Amino acid sequence: VAKAQQESLQFDTSGNVPAGTLTISGTDADGNPLTLSIDTSTLNPATVESLANAINAQGDDLGVSASVLKDDTGSYNLVVTSDDTGTDNGFTLSFSDPSVPQKPLSPAQDAVVWYGGQNTGIKYVSQSNTISDMIPGVTINVTQPGQLTVDIVPDTEAITADVQAFVDSYNAMLDVFNTHVNTPEGALYANGSAPGIP
């Protein structure tokens, strides 16, 4: 299952952040290296909530967002999450004050699908849990690890509709053709070879 990366920094019960620099490094939408640095001394007020707001205001290009969670000790936790799943959207998080504990909550992870046996079949790796280009015309939504059987049934309604549309178009063309061949006002009236065209 593809997962978005989540990292946390645990601050004290006051909700304030100490002086220091928070750094998030990753890549932009084109895969180019990108770094976001925030000097907490510039925050007004210097709180975890202000720090989260600063990340959310500047983190779009990096593809990350931040939230604040309080744990059972009353401590304020800054949680930084990648906007998209997959290893290509991973990032590194650091804070210059070593007294602030950092905890990885969830690593960036790709979805891996095996067609046939695991480790012996055909392997497909996806950054997303929605896979639409592994089997032509089939979309697979990965929700949890496990095995599944995919039965592919032709869409007979669509085939019938396409055939009917062709028949309708052909009959409409014949109506126009017959009008031009069989009426004196028609462009092909009295043309000896015209009746053999359809």
Disulfide bonds with the S-S distance in Angstrom:
none
